[in-house]
Amino acid sequence: MPEAPADATTTIAEQLAAQQVMLLETLNGLYDDATLLVGRILCDRRDATVATARSVTLDGIELHLTGPDGDDVATVPLPAPLNHLDELFLLFFALVIEARERSGEEGTTSVEQVIASASGYRTFLTSVSAVEDVNPHLRQVTFQGGGLTDGFAPVGPDTFLYLLLPPPGRTELTIGADFSWEAARSMPPEDQPVGAYYTLRRWRPEEAELDILMVLHGDTGPASAWAERVAVGDEVALWGPRTSWSPPAGTDSYLLVADETGLPAVAVILETLPAGVPTQVVAEVDDISTRQELPSGDHITVTWLHRDGAEAGTTTALADTVRSLPQPSAATYVWGGAESRAVTQVRRHVRDTWGLPKDQVSLVGYWRHRAHEHDPDLED
Ligand SMILES: Cc1cc2nc3c(=O)[nH]c(=O)nc-3n(C[C@H](O)[C@H](O)[C@H](O)COP(=O)(O)OP(=O)(O)OC[C@H]3O[C@@H](n4cnc5c(N)ncnc54)[C@H](O)[C@@H]3O)c2cc1C
C-alpha cells in the first residue's frame, strides 16, 4: 500500500484525534474480546484478562493490559500505513486475524464473527449416509441432506469444514444451525460440542452429498473416537466452508506437501489444476498399503515417503525431502497440510532458504503431535 503524503497524514492524525472517543468505545465495547486477543498475543501477555485501548494514533493502538502477572502498557503497531480513517477497522481486523493465527487457540471473537458472516461461513446440519474403510487407518464418511441442500458449495480445492459433534458419550447434537463459537463456549462444559477440521474430498451437488476422509488414530481425540464408532444416521454439523488455497496469478509450478491428513486436499488440487503445469507432490504415509489414490499425469511427480513403523508426527521425512529438492522457479506456489512441526520445518526452508514470498506459500499445521502440543516454536 503506498504511503500517504505528509499533509494527508496530518489530516488523518487530526481525524483520529477527533474520533478518539468513538474509536475507543468501539474497541473497548463492541470488540472488547478481540482487543483482548490482540493484546494477549501481539503484546506477548497471554495471561492478560483485560485489555483496554487507551489511544489510537498513526503509531498504533495503545493498550493497557491487566492480568495475574501485573499491569502493562504496550502499543500494537498498525499492520499498514493508514491512508483513510475508514481503513482503521480493516487494519484492526487484520491484527485480530494475525493474533488468532499466532495464538494456536480455537475461538471466535466478535470481530471474527463479523468476518465470518461477511465470508459466508454457516453451520450445515446433516447426517451420515455411508461409511467405508479405505484402509485400516482411514475411513471415508459420507454426509447427505439436511442443511447441505440449502446453498452449500465448495470454496476452493482444499475446502475444509469444522466437523461439530455431540459431546463425548452423547449421540444428540447440542447445537443448531444458529451455532456460534462464542455461544458454544458459554455452554456448560458437558454440553459443548467437540470436533475438528476435515477436508471436503468429494461433493455431489445433485445428491447434496459429500465425503470426507478421516484418519483413525484411536480414542486419543474426540473426532477420531467418533469416527471409530460412526454409524449411518449419526447427526453432525459442518461449519464453514473455508479454504487456504490462493496461488498468485502467474504461478508456473506447484509443490504440494502432505501427510495423510493433507492428502484428501492434494487429491482434489490435482484433479482441479490445469494439465501441463508442473506439480510435485511430497507425501508421507505409514507404508505402501496406506497410500491414498491420487490423480496422475505427465506433469505430476509424486514422492511417497513411508514411516515404516515410526509413529505419525515423529519423523522429519517431509522437510528432509523438500530440502533435497532443487531451488524451484521464483513463481512456484507451495501448499501443504501435515503435522505442525513438519509443516514448520518445510515453511522455514521454503521461506528462508528458497526465499519464496509469503503469498506463494500456504503451509498449514493440520494437527499437532502430543510431544509438541505446547511448543511455542511451532507456527501453525
Ligand atoms: C484445514 C484442515 C483440514 C484437515 N483435513 C483433514 C482430513 O481431511 N482428514 C483428516 O484425517 N484430518 C484432517 N485434518 C486434521 C484433523 O483436524 C486433526 O487430526 C485433528 O486433530 C483431529 O481431531 P481429534 O479430535 O481426532 O484429535 P485431537 O483432540 O485434536 O488430538 C488428540 C490427540 O490425537 C493426536 N492426533 C491428532 N490428529 C492425529 C493424526 N492425524 N494422526 C495421529 N495422531 C493424531 C494429537 O497429537 C493428540 O495427541 C485437517 C486439519 C485442518 C486444520
The ligand as an SDF file (V2000), in Angstrom:
LIG
                    3D

 53 58  0  0  0  0  0  0  0  0999 V2000
   -7.6600  -27.2750    7.3670 C   0  0  0  0  0  0  0  0  0  0  0  0
   -7.5700  -28.6780    7.9240 C   0  0  0  0  0  0  0  0  0  0  0  0
   -8.0160  -29.7620    7.1860 C   0  0  0  0  0  0  0  0  0  0  0  0
   -7.9080  -31.0580    7.6870 C   0  0  0  0  0  0  0  0  0  0  0  0
   -8.3570  -32.1150    6.9390 N   0  0  0  0  0  0  0  0  0  0  0  0
   -8.2680  -33.3790    7.4450 C   0  0  0  0  0  0  0  0  0  0  0  0
   -8.7580  -34.5080    6.6990 C   0  0  0  0  0  0  0  0  0  0  0  0
   -9.3050  -34.3670    5.6020 O   0  0  0  0  0  0  0  0  0  0  0  0
   -8.6330  -35.7310    7.2560 N   0  0  0  0  0  0  0  0  0  0  0  0
   -8.0500  -35.9270    8.4910 C   0  0  0  0  0  0  0  0  0  0  0  0
   -7.9780  -37.0660    8.9590 O   0  0  0  0  0  0  0  0  0  0  0  0
   -7.5930  -34.8770    9.2030 N   0  0  0  0  0  0  0  0  0  0  0  0
   -7.7000  -33.6140    8.7190 C   0  0  0  0  0  0  0  0  0  0  0  0
   -7.2510  -32.5700    9.4530 N   0  0  0  0  0  0  0  0  0  0  0  0
   -6.5830  -32.8440   10.7230 C   0  0  0  0  0  0  0  0  0  0  0  0
   -7.5600  -33.0280   11.8970 C   0  0  0  0  0  0  0  0  0  0  0  0
   -8.3310  -31.8620   12.0810 O   0  0  0  0  0  0  0  0  0  0  0  0
   -6.6980  -33.3090   13.1470 C   0  0  0  0  0  0  0  0  0  0  0  0
   -6.0410  -34.5410   13.0020 O   0  0  0  0  0  0  0  0  0  0  0  0
   -7.4660  -33.2560   14.4450 C   0  0  0  0  0  0  0  0  0  0  0  0
   -6.5050  -33.1130   15.4630 O   0  0  0  0  0  0  0  0  0  0  0  0
   -8.2900  -34.4900   14.7310 C   0  0  0  0  0  0  0  0  0  0  0  0
   -9.0110  -34.2370   15.9130 O   0  0  0  0  0  0  0  0  0  0  0  0
   -9.1760  -35.2940   17.0790 P   0  0  0  0  0  0  0  0  0  0  0  0
  -10.3230  -34.8410   17.8960 O   0  0  0  0  0  0  0  0  0  0  0  0
   -9.2380  -36.6730   16.4810 O   0  0  0  0  0  0  0  0  0  0  0  0
   -7.8120  -35.2140   17.8910 O   0  0  0  0  0  0  0  0  0  0  0  0
   -7.2920  -34.0620   18.8680 P   0  0  0  0  0  0  0  0  0  0  0  0
   -8.1780  -33.9280   20.0640 O   0  0  0  0  0  0  0  0  0  0  0  0
   -7.0490  -32.8140   18.0750 O   0  0  0  0  0  0  0  0  0  0  0  0
   -5.8860  -34.6440   19.3370 O   0  0  0  0  0  0  0  0  0  0  0  0
   -5.8160  -35.6940   20.2920 C   0  0  0  0  0  0  0  0  0  0  0  0
   -4.5080  -36.4380   20.1420 C   0  0  0  0  0  0  0  0  0  0  0  0
   -4.5070  -37.0850   18.8690 O   0  0  0  0  0  0  0  0  0  0  0  0
   -3.3290  -36.7950   18.1430 C   0  0  0  0  0  0  0  0  0  0  0  0
   -3.6730  -36.6800   16.7070 N   0  0  0  0  0  0  0  0  0  0  0  0
   -4.4730  -35.7520   16.1150 C   0  0  0  0  0  0  0  0  0  0  0  0
   -4.5510  -35.9750   14.7960 N   0  0  0  0  0  0  0  0  0  0  0  0
   -3.7730  -37.0610   14.5470 C   0  0  0  0  0  0  0  0  0  0  0  0
   -3.4410  -37.7720   13.3580 C   0  0  0  0  0  0  0  0  0  0  0  0
   -3.9240  -37.4290   12.1480 N   0  0  0  0  0  0  0  0  0  0  0  0
   -2.6260  -38.8470   13.4710 N   0  0  0  0  0  0  0  0  0  0  0  0
   -2.1380  -39.2230   14.6740 C   0  0  0  0  0  0  0  0  0  0  0  0
   -2.4040  -38.5870   15.8390 N   0  0  0  0  0  0  0  0  0  0  0  0
   -3.2260  -37.5180   15.7690 C   0  0  0  0  0  0  0  0  0  0  0  0
   -2.8320  -35.4580   18.7100 C   0  0  0  0  0  0  0  0  0  0  0  0
   -1.4390  -35.3690   18.6260 O   0  0  0  0  0  0  0  0  0  0  0  0
   -3.2730  -35.5280   20.1570 C   0  0  0  0  0  0  0  0  0  0  0  0
   -2.2720  -36.1560   20.9380 O   0  0  0  0  0  0  0  0  0  0  0  0
   -7.3500  -31.2720    8.9690 C   0  0  0  0  0  0  0  0  0  0  0  0
   -6.9300  -30.1680    9.7240 C   0  0  0  0  0  0  0  0  0  0  0  0
   -7.0220  -28.8870    9.2100 C   0  0  0  0  0  0  0  0  0  0  0  0
   -6.5550  -27.7200   10.0420 C   0  0  0  0  0  0  0  0  0  0  0  0
  1  2  1  0
  2  3  1  0
  2 52  2  0
  3  4  2  0
  4  5  1  0
  4 50  1  0
  5  6  2  0
  6  7  1  0
  6 13  1  0
  7  8  2  0
  7  9  1  0
  9 10  1  0
 10 11  2  0
 10 12  1  0
 12 13  2  0
 13 14  1  0
 14 15  1  0
 14 50  1  0
 15 16  1  0
 16 17  1  0
 16 18  1  0
 18 19  1  0
 18 20  1  0
 20 21  1  0
 20 22  1  0
 22 23  1  0
 23 24  1  0
 24 25  2  0
 24 26  1  0
 24 27  1  0
 27 28  1  0
 28 29  2  0
 28 30  1  0
 28 31  1  0
 31 32  1  0
 32 33  1  0
 33 34  1  0
 33 48  1  0
 34 35  1  0
 35 36  1  0
 35 46  1  0
 36 37  1  0
 36 45  1  0
 37 38  2  0
 38 39  1  0
 39 40  1  0
 39 45  2  0
 40 41  1  0
 40 42  2  0
 42 43  1  0
 43 44  2  0
 44 45  1  0
 46 47  1  0
 46 48  1  0
 48 49  1  0
 50 51  2  0
 51 52  1  0
 52 53  1  0
M  END
$$$$
